[in-house]
Amino acid sequence: MILAPDFFGHPATGNFSSRIFFPDNPSIGIIGFLFVAYSFLRIFRKKEIAFWAFFVIYPTLLMLGTPLGQALRLLPIPALSLVTPIKMIWVVAFSLSVLAGIGMDVVSELIRKDWSWRFFSPMVIVWEIIFLVWIAGFLIPAGEQIRVAQRNLFLPTLFLATGSGFIAISLFLPKFWPFIASLIIGLSGTELVHQGIKYNPFINKGLVFPQTEIFKRICEKGDTWRAMIVHPELLPVNSNIPYRISMIDGYASMYDGRYGRLVRLANATLPIREIGGYPRIVFQTEYNSPIIDLLNVRWVLSLSELKNPKLKLVAREGQTALYENINAGPKVFLARQFYVEKNDLTIAQKMLEIDLSKEVVLEEHPNLMAIAEDKSLSEGKAEIIAYQPGKVIVKTQTSTAGILVLTDTYDSGWKAFVGRKATKVFRADYDLRAVEVPAGEHEVEFVYDPLSFKIGLGISLLTVSSLLIGAFLFRIKNLNLVGGLRQREH
């Protein structure tokens, strides 16, 4: 699959037949693989080649399900069990790319020294491999799959032939090697784009995500409401994203799984002895819980009739029925009373005891403790005036200081500002957000500004700057070296 990624078909076209998981294919293209073969001509001269070769071979052994890989996956070490095998694919692809770059330097060196037998040996080896792959394609039992394999070998063979031709021409036209190398890089990029483009939609979006009347009705009411389904076949996981419909379902949090446990509280009853969660995918069918109302779930889709006083049938399309939850809470509200609990179990216990539409459970003591000794607050108004994925603006009006609750998930990357003054974002109701607001009319702005993004941006800028400075210094050094040689010749 490294040489011909589509040899076993492609999952996007529905004809993939291999037992190897398709994303486990660390392909850099057959042209890149050709230059990897050239890099091994200098494996005994350049220690870095052995270094990068190790990071190709070792992760590959893990991904192939060897005893070593199985043992690492069974160890209770999150870093190892998470990254093996599929998460290490980027290590293999990156290492192969580095070796291909070294291989291009080796080709440049061979062109200058005109070592013909070494020049063509890697090319012959790669051609022999692709020839064996062609033979394997003809040995597949007759049927549709043999035609798929043979058809998907044509382009890799064509790219290999074109790349080999460019390399052979450069041997006879060494002065044009920089130009020819640029053509080879462009050809390799074309090959990789062709491989990757199959993952993109190649049919009309409306055929995969049709605009039904029910979805239109949900979207017309705005994007500050959530929806849920009680039958998994109604909407596959995360397929609500193209419709821009917020749901309580989807892949579980990659951090601590608190959101999944919050949703799971909808199934809990008093007294609570433990808090369950979701191992990977959040899917909730219990719609009668106040937790669901807290998460402002206004829409419930079902394939069967639901009889509940808080659900109102508003539309039916085919076998799908759309119900409106008349008890759904708003996206933002000012709490009438607050409680402070620091233990997850007691937080969950308290949430099932109080009125979640008016009260909130915090994990830290707010500054309001000095004002509201009995933990009760005055009424107020809160209205969303702007709602975007990374930015929410809320207008508040209250006679005394209060606590504004936003029923979106909490994350340390969220910052809050009252006016232009930064304020603390509290974790509320197990995994939601809350801030203190002073008396009067104010605009509260939530902005997603994680420290990890700033660190990543800084590392990227530093890396680019280092590469540019290194390339400049390398260029200056080479110019001085060439100048010195010319003076000696004269």
N, C-alpha and C positions, 0 to 999 in steps of 0.2 A: 504493500500500500504506500510505501514511501516513494516509489518510482511512479506508480499510477494510482492515485488516491481513489479513483472511481472504478477500480478493477472489479470490486464486488458490488458495484452499483452505488447508489446514493440515497440516503434516507429522504431527501426532499422530493425525489421522484418516485419513491415507494418501491424501489427494486433492490434495496440493500439486502444482501444475503449472508454476509459474513457473521461469525460469532464474535469477532472483535468489535468492541464498541467504536463507532465511527470517530468520535472526538479523540480517541486514542491514537489517531494517525498523525505522527509528527512530520508531515510533508513540508519540504521547502522547495519542492519542484525538482524535476529530473535534471535541470540545468544546475541547480544548486548542488544536487547530489554528485554531479560530475566534478564540480570543483572541490567537494569534500574528498573525492577520490584522489585529486591532485595534491591535496594537503598532506596526505599520508606519505608522499615521496620524501617529505622532510621530517618525518616523525622522530628520527634519531638525531636531528640537528636542532629542532625547536621543541623545547620542553612543553610549551603551551599546547602543542597539538595533543600530547598524551593527556594533559589536564582536561581539555574540552572533550576528548574522546571518552574519558571516564564518565563525564556527565551526560554522555549519550548512552553509553552501555548500561550503566548502573540503573537509572530510572526505567530504561526499557525492560530490564530484567524484572523489575517490580511490576510493570504494567502487563507483562506476559503471564502473571500469576504463578511465578516460580515459588518454591518453598520459602525463600527469603522474603519475597513480597507478601506472602500469606502471613508469615510470622510477624512482620511489621504491622500489618493491618489488625492483628489480634492484640497487639500491645495496647495498654490503656494510656497511650500518649497521644493527645489530640493532634499535635502538629504532624505526627507521622501517619496516624490513621486517617486524617483528613486529606493529606496531600497525595496519598498513594491509593490507587495508581493514577487516576485520571488527572488529578490536580498537578502532577509533575510533568505533564505533557509539554508545558511551556519551557521547562528546563531543557528537554530534548531538542525542541525546535530551535531555541536560542543557541544551544551549543552547536547544532548542525550549521546554523547561519554563520557563526564565528568561524567554524572550520572551512566553510565555503569561501569566506573572505580571505582566509589564509591561503586557500587553494588558488585564488585569483592572483595573489602575490607570487606564488610558486610558478604559475603559468608565465607571468611577466618575466620572472628570472630565467626560465627555460628559453623564452623567446630570445633574450639577449645572449644566452650562451649557446643556443642552437644545439641542444642535446636531443636529437630527434628520437632516439629509442625510448628515452624517459618521457619525452613529450607526448608520445602517442600511447604509452602503456596504460594509463588510467582510462583513456578514452576507449581502448579496446576492452578493458574489463567491464566498464559500464554497458557497452554495447552487447557484450556476452550475457550480462545479467538481463537486459531487456529482451534479448533473444530467448532466454530461458522462460521469461514471463510470458512471451508469446506462445511458446510451446505449452506452458501450463494452461493458457487460455483455450487452446485447442483440445486439451485433454479433459476439460469440464464436460460432464454428461450432456448430451444434446438437449436443447430446450432454450427457453428464453434467456437464461442466465449466461449461456455461452455467447450469445449475441451481444449481451450487455458488456461482458468482459472484453470481447474483441473490439467492439466499437469504442470503448473507453481507453484502448491502448493506442489508437491512431494518433491522437494529439500528443501524448507524451513522446511517442516515437518521432513525430514531426518536430517537436521542440528540441529533442536530443539531436536530431540530424542537423537542424539549423544552427544550434549552439556549437556542435562539433565542427561544422563548416566554417563558422566565424573563427574558431580557435585555430583551425588548420590554415586559414588564409593569413592569420596574424604571423604565423611562422615565416611566411614568405614576404610579408609586408610589416616588419617589426616597427617601422616608424609610425605606422597607423594604429599601433596597439591601443593607445588611449581612446581613440575614436571607436575602434572595434569593441573594446571593453565596455564602453557606454552602450553600444548596441546590444551586447550580451546581457547587461544589467536590465535594459529595457525589455528585452525578450523574456528574461526571468520574471520580471514584474508582471508582464502580460500573462504568463503561465499561472502565476499565483492568483491574479485577479480572476482569471477564468475558473480556477478551482473554488475560490471563495464566493463568487457571484451566485453559485447554485444555492447558497443558503438564503439568498434574498428572495422575496416573493417574485415569482415569474408568471403569476396569473392575476387576474383582476382581484383587488382587495375585497370587493363586494361579494365575490363568490365564496370567500373564506369567512368573512365577517359581514354577513348580510344585515342591512338596516331594517330590522323588524319594527312593527308598530309599538311593541312593548318597550324596546330599547329607546325608541324615539321619545316615548312618553316619559321615561325615567330621565333622559338627558334634558328634556324641556324644563324639568323642575330644578335644575341646577346641579352643580358638582359638589355641594357641601353635604349631601346626604349619602348614606351608605346603603348597599343592597346585600341580600343574602339569598342563597338557593338551598332548597331542602332536598334536592335530588342532584347528585353529582353529574349526571349525564346532561343536565340543562346547559352547563357552561364549563368547559374544561378550565383547569387551573390557569390563572393569569390571562385568560383570553378576554377578560373584561377591559384590559388596558387599551386596546384599539378603540373601544367605545367611550373611553374616558369615564367609566362608571366605577366609583369607589365601592369596594366590597370588604367584608371582614375576612373573606377567605383568601388563600394564596400561600406562597412559600413562607415557612416560618422564619422568624428573625435569625440572622446569622450571628448575632451577638450573644444575648443571654436567654432568648426564648420567652421573655416576659410577656410580650404581646400575645403569644400563643396561649400562655397560662391565663391571661386575662380573659380571652375569649372562652377558654375552657371553664371558667367560673360560671358560665351560663348553665352548665350541667350540674353545678354543685348545690347541695342543700345543707342547712344547718343541722348539727354542728359540723364544721369542716375539720378533718383530721390531716388531709394532705391536699396539695394543689397539683392537679394533673396538667399535662401539656400536650403538645403535638410534636412528634419526632421530626417531621420534615414539612408537612403540608397542613395548614390550618383549614379545617372544614367543619363548620358548625351548622347543625340542623335544628337546634333548640331555639325557638323564636319567642317563647313566652317569658323569658327571664328579663328582669330589670337591667341586667348587664347589656343585653341587646338594645334596650331602649337608650341606655347611657351612650352607647356607641353610635347613636343617631341612625340606626337602621330603619329607614322609612319604607323600603321596598322588600317584599318577600316573593320569590318566584317558586312555583310548585307545579308538579305534574298531577297532583291530586287535590281534592277539595280540602281546604283548611277551615276548621270551625273554631274560631276564637273571637271573643268580643272585641279585642283590640285590632283585629285584622279586617279590612274592608276590601272586598273584591272590586277592582277598578278597571280591569281589562282581561280579556281572554283571547289568545291567538293559538289556534290549533289545540293541542293538549296542554299548553302552558298557560297558567293563570298568574296574574299579577295582583298582589295584595298590598294595600297601603297600611302601614303600622301607625295608627292614630296616636299611639303613646310614644312615638319616637322623640327623643330629646333633641335639642338644638346642638349645633356644632360648638357654640360657645354659650356660657351662662355665668352669671355672678352667683356664687354660693351664698346661701343664707346662714350656713353653719359649717364649721370645719372641725375635724378631729385629727389628732397626730398619733400615728402608730408606726413603729419602726421594724416590726417583724412581719414578714410576708404572710404568715398564717393569720395573724391578728388583723392585718389589713384586709385580707379576703373575708374574714369573719365579719368585720365591721361593715364592709360594703354590702353584705347581704342583710344587714340589720337596719340600715338607714335608707332614707329617701334620696336616691342618687340623682334625682332631677333638681334637688335643692341643696344637697349637702355633699361634702367632699372629704376624702381621707388623704392626708399628707404624710410624708415620711420625715419631715423636718419642721421645727417650730418656726412659723413666720414672725415677722416683726409686729404683726397685728396682735400678738399675745398681750402686749402692754395696753392696747386699746380695747380689745374684746376679751376680757378675762373669762367670760362665760362661753366664749367661742362662737357667739352668735353675731351675725352681721346684718346690716340693713339691706333692703332691696335695692336693685338697680337695673339698668338696662345695658345690654351688650349686643352689638350688631357687627357682622362681618362686612367690611366695605371693599376688601380685596382679598382674593384667595387664589394663591398659586402654589405649585408643588414645593417651592423653596422659600416662600414668603407669604405671610398672612398678616393682614392689618385689621384690627378690631377697634371699634369706637365704643367707649364705655361712658356711662353716666351714673353716678352714685352719690348719695349724700354724705357717706362716710367712707373711709378706706375699706376695701374689700378684696376678695380673691376671685380672679377671673380664671375659669376652667375652659381649656380648649381640648376637645375630645379627640385629638390626634395623638399618635404615639410619641412617647418621650424619647429623646436622645440627647446625649451630652453636646452634640454639635449644634443644637438649637440655641440661639441667643434671643433675648427679648429686650425691647426698649419701650419705655413709657415716655412719650415725647421723643426726646433725643437722649434720654438718660438710661443707661443700661440697668437692668434689674434681673434678679435671679429667677431662673426657671425651675420650679419645683416639680418633682415627680408626684403625680396625683392619681388617686384611684388605681393604684398598682402600676400603670404604665401610660398614663396620660400626662398632659402638661397643665401647669397652673402658674400664675404670677400674681403678685400683690399689685393693686392699683390704688392710687390715692383718691381722695374725694374730689368730686367735680367731673368735668368732661375731659376725656383724654383719648389719645390714639395709642394703642398698644401694637407694636410691630414685632412679629416673630420672624426671624431670619435664620436660615440654615447656613451656618458658617463653621464647619468642623475644623479642628486643629489639624487633623490628618491630611486634609486637602492642602493646607498651607505648607505643611512639612513636605508633602509630595511635590508641590509646585516649586518649593525651594530647592529640593534635590534635583528636580528636572532642569531648572535654570542653571544650577551649579554644574551639572553634568554637561549641558550644552556649552556653557562658557569654557569649561575645562577642555572639551574637545576642540573648540575653535582656537583656543590659545595653544594647545598642543600641536594642532595642524599648522598654525602659523610659525611656531618655533621650529617644527620639523622642516618646514619649507625654507626657513632662513638658514638652518644648518646645512641643508642640501645645497643651497645656492653658494654658501661659503666654501663647501667641499668642492664643488665643481669649479669655482673660481680659483681655488688653490691648485687643483690639478692642471688647469689651463696655464697658470703662471709657471708651473714646473716644466710643462711641455715646451714653453717658450724659452 
